[in-house]
């Protein structure tokens, strides 16, 4: 997928999407992170500023110029909550993509 190709879709509900963009702030939220509860995802839906990404990966959000939400991205790779689990489980590729992105943004010591 090329950088700059807009694959964000306006959301009318959150469903099982992990990454939610806010067009008002250009922040991307990670719903798997327990701190994301403070980001009031339902309000983004009500305001019409919530966007989902295809594919539902943090890299897609960054390619579309969204930045990390400081509450939702803390360099951890949280386990998927029960609402996000599918019968097949979360793909290993999705978890590895997020983990590699978080590690690559870790500042050098």
C-alpha positions as CSV (number, residue, x, y, z in Angstrom):
1,X,0.0,0.0,0.0
2,X,1.4,3.4,-0.9
3,X,1.7,6.3,1.4
4,X,-1.0,8.9,0.9
5,X,-3.7,6.5,-0.3
6,X,-6.7,7.3,1.8
7,X,-8.2,4.2,3.2
8,X,-10.1,5.8,6.1
9,X,-13.8,5.3,6.4
10,X,-16.3,7.3,8.4
11,X,-17.6,5.2,11.3
12,X,-21.2,5.1,12.6
13,X,-20.2,2.5,15.2
14,X,-16.9,1.2,16.6
15,X,-17.6,-2.5,16.0
16,X,-14.5,-4.5,16.6
17,X,-12.0,-2.0,15.1
18,X,-8.8,-1.6,17.0
19,X,-7.5,1.7,15.6
20,X,-9.8,4.7,15.5
21,X,-8.8,8.1,14.0
22,X,-10.2,11.4,15.1
23,X,-10.3,13.9,12.1
24,X,-10.7,16.8,14.5
25,X,-7.3,16.2,16.3
26,X,-5.7,13.8,13.7
27,X,-4.9,11.4,16.6
28,X,-5.2,7.7,16.2
29,X,-6.5,5.7,19.2
30,X,-5.7,2.1,20.2
31,X,-8.9,0.6,21.7
32,X,-7.0,-2.4,23.0
33,X,-5.1,-0.2,25.4
34,X,-7.0,0.1,28.7
35,X,-6.2,3.8,28.9
36,X,-8.2,4.4,25.7
37,X,-11.4,4.4,27.8
38,X,-10.5,8.0,28.7
39,X,-10.6,9.0,25.0
40,X,-14.4,8.8,24.7
41,X,-14.7,6.9,21.5
42,X,-18.5,7.2,21.5
43,X,-18.2,11.0,21.4
44,X,-16.2,10.7,18.2
45,X,-19.0,8.7,16.7
46,X,-21.6,11.3,17.8
47,X,-19.5,14.2,16.4
48,X,-18.9,12.4,13.2
49,X,-15.1,12.6,13.5
50,X,-14.3,8.9,14.0
51,X,-12.5,7.1,11.2
52,X,-11.6,3.5,10.7
53,X,-8.7,2.3,8.6
54,X,-8.5,-0.4,6.0
55,X,-6.6,-2.4,6.9
56,X,-7.2,-1.9,10.7
57,X,-3.6,-1.3,11.4
58,X,-1.6,1.5,13.0
59,X,0.6,1.8,10.0
60,X,-2.4,2.7,7.8
61,X,-3.3,5.5,10.2
62,X,0.3,6.8,10.1
63,X,0.4,6.7,6.3
64,X,-2.7,8.9,6.5
65,X,-0.9,11.5,8.7
66,X,-2.5,10.6,12.0
67,X,-0.3,10.8,15.2
68,X,-0.3,8.6,18.3
69,X,-2.8,9.5,21.0
70,X,-0.5,10.0,24.1
71,X,-3.1,8.0,26.3
72,X,-3.5,5.0,24.0
73,X,0.1,4.4,22.8
74,X,2.5,3.6,25.6
75,X,5.0,1.3,23.8
76,X,3.1,-1.8,25.0
77,X,1.4,-4.3,22.9
78,X,-1.8,-5.1,24.9
79,X,-3.7,-8.4,24.6
80,X,-6.9,-8.0,22.7
81,X,-10.0,-7.5,24.9
82,X,-12.8,-10.0,24.8
83,X,-14.9,-7.8,22.4
84,X,-12.1,-7.9,19.8
85,X,-11.5,-11.6,19.7
86,X,-12.8,-13.5,16.8
87,X,-13.3,-17.3,16.6
88,X,-10.0,-17.4,14.7
89,X,-8.3,-15.0,17.1
90,X,-6.2,-11.9,16.3
91,X,-3.8,-12.5,13.5
92,X,-0.2,-12.7,14.4
93,X,0.7,-10.3,11.6
94,X,-1.5,-7.6,13.1
95,X,0.1,-7.9,16.5
96,X,3.6,-8.0,15.0
97,X,2.9,-4.9,12.9
98,X,1.9,-2.9,16.0
99,X,4.8,-4.2,18.0
100,X,7.4,-3.3,15.4
101,X,5.9,0.2,14.9
102,X,6.0,0.9,18.6
103,X,9.6,-0.4,18.9
104,X,10.8,1.6,15.9
105,X,9.6,4.8,17.5
106,X,11.5,4.1,20.8
107,X,14.1,6.9,21.2
108,X,17.8,5.8,21.3
109,X,19.4,5.8,24.8
